Amino acid sequence: MAIRSEQSRQAILQATMRLLDEREPDSMSVQQLSIERIAREAGVSKTTIYRWWPSKAAVIIDTFLANHILQTTLREDLPPVDALREHVVSLAKVYSGHEGRLMAQLIAESQYDPGTLDTFKTLFWRPRRDVINRVIERAIAEGSIRSGYSLDELAERIYAPIYFQLLFAEGSFDGDSVIAGFELALHGIAAERVAT
């Protein structure tokens, strides 16, 4: 990619983040944002934006991912359950601020726009699920997570408490609360059977 093109692409991502940053005086919601507004803020044409992204949702998700992935890595140098535990804590930390409110808006927009939902799943959810599935697979192989469920089902149970808190603003994103939620997902809610 030519240097000039990459500069334009970065200008678009930065402009999108500025426009969505609620700490900025002229910020707006995901729903209010338009390709035209992004182009004006970035100093590029709409055609330039559409050269890289098919929709507003795709621009926003790429903008979000550029920062999000760096802060919520899944380490391969840790035992898999420890890596998962560290990951959900880092995810909660990111979601406790501006990025969490942006994610909630993206999910809300996806509920009434099938194109946004498809873009969200394609660019964000499925690649993230694939990464966590590899860690879950390692945990199953070493015996720290039980088999008998699909990797996708297990990933969904790990992420569910975080996204519930994000969307309903219930509970806390502090480290202890997030770890407690992770442990509950890990061990299940069935009562322990007492041997007789």
N, C-alpha and C positions, 0 to 999 in steps of 0.2 A: 504494500500500500504506500502510495506517495506520501511524503512528509506533510504536504499541504492538506491532503485528504484526511490524514490522521489528526491533524490539528483541528479541522472542521468537526470531525467526529467527537473529539474530546470537548470541543466548545459546546456541542449539542448536549452531551452528557452532563457537563457542568451547569449549563443553563437550565436543564430540566431539574437538576437537584436544587438549584437556587430557587426556582419557581415553586417547588414543592416544600421547601424548608419553612416550616411555620414560624421560625425565628426571624425570617426576613419580612420586612414591612409589606412587600407586594406579593406575598405568597398566596397560593391558591390550592384548592383541593384537587385530587386526581380527576374528579368529575368536571371541574371547571377548566382544567388545563386543555389546551388545544395544540395541534401541530403548528398552527399559525403563530401562536404565542411563543412556542419554543423556538421557532425559526427566527422571530424578531429578536428574542433575547440573545440567541447565539450568533446573530449576524449572518445567517445563511438563508438559502431559499428552502421552500418546502420540498422541492425536488431533491435537494441534497439530503434532507432527512429521509425521504422515501427511498433513497439509494441504498440505505443500510437497514431500515426498519419498515415493516409493512403497516404499522399502526402506532397510534399514541401509546397503547398499552405496551407494545414491544420496546419502545424507547424508555418508558418508565421502568420496566422490569430490568432492562440492561443497566440503567442508571443505578437502580437499587442493588443489583447483583455485584456491580463493580466494587462496592464498599462492603456489602454483606458477607460475601464468601470469604474475604480476608479475615473477618472477625469471628467467623463461626466454623473454623476448620474442624476436621475429624482426624485426629492424629493417628498415624500408623505405628508409632513407636511405643504406644501404651497397650496394655491388655485391652481387649475390645470393650468390655463393660466399662472400664475406666474411661476409655475414649468417648463412649456414648454419654456417660455422666458429664464429662467435661464439656462436651458439645452442647448438651441441653442447657447447661449453665451459661455458656457463652451466648447461645441463642436468646435466652431470657434477658441477658444483660443488654443485648442489641435492641430487643423488642421493648425494653422498659422506657425507651426514649422516642425520639422523632421517627426512627426507622420502623418502630412498632406501629405507630399511628399510620404511617404510609402503607405498611403491609396490610393493615386492617382495611384501609380504603381500597387497595387493589383487590382484596378478596370480596369486598362489598360490590365493587364495580363488576366483578366477574359473575355475580349472581344474576344480573339481568342482561348481560352482554355475552352471548356464547362465544364470540370471537375473542374477547378478552380472557374468558375462562380457558379457552384452548391455548392461547398464547401463554398464559400464566402457567398452565400445566406443562407445556412444552419447554419453555425457557427456564422455569424455576422449579416446580415441584418434582417432575420426573427425574431430572438430573440430580437433585439433592437426594431423592429417595434411592436412586441407584448407588450413590456414595454410601449412604447409611446402610443399605442392604448388604454391601460388601463387608462392613464391620459386623453386622448382625450374623452374617454367614460364618465369619471367623469365630464369633462367640458361640454359635451352635456347634461348630467343629470342636471347640475346646470344652464343651459341656457346660458353659456358664449361662446359656439361654436354651430353653427346651425346644426341641424340634416338634413337628406336627402342625405348624402353622406356616403359611406362606411368608416369605420375607417382607412382602408389601404389608400384610396384616400386622406384623410385628413392628415395622417402621411407623405405621399409622398410630399404634398404641403408644409408642414412645413420644411422638410429636403431639398427640391429641391434647394433653394437659396444657401445653404451651399455647396452642392456638385457641383453646377454650378461654384461657385467661386473657389472651390478646383481644378476642372478639367481644367478650362479655365484660371486660374490665372487672373480673372477679378474682380474688386472691392476690397474691404478691409475686413479683418477679425476683425477690431476693434469693440469694444462693441456697439458703437452707430450705425454703419452700419449694424451690424448683427441684432440688435433690430429693426431697420427700415425695414429690409427685413422680419423679423418675423411679424411685424405689417401689412405689405403689404399682406403677406400670410393669416394672420388672418382676415383682412377686405376685401380682394379682390380688384380687379382693376376697378370694375364698377363705373361709375360716380354716385354721390349721386343725387337722384331725388328730384327736388324742388317741393313742394306741390303747386298746383295752385288753 
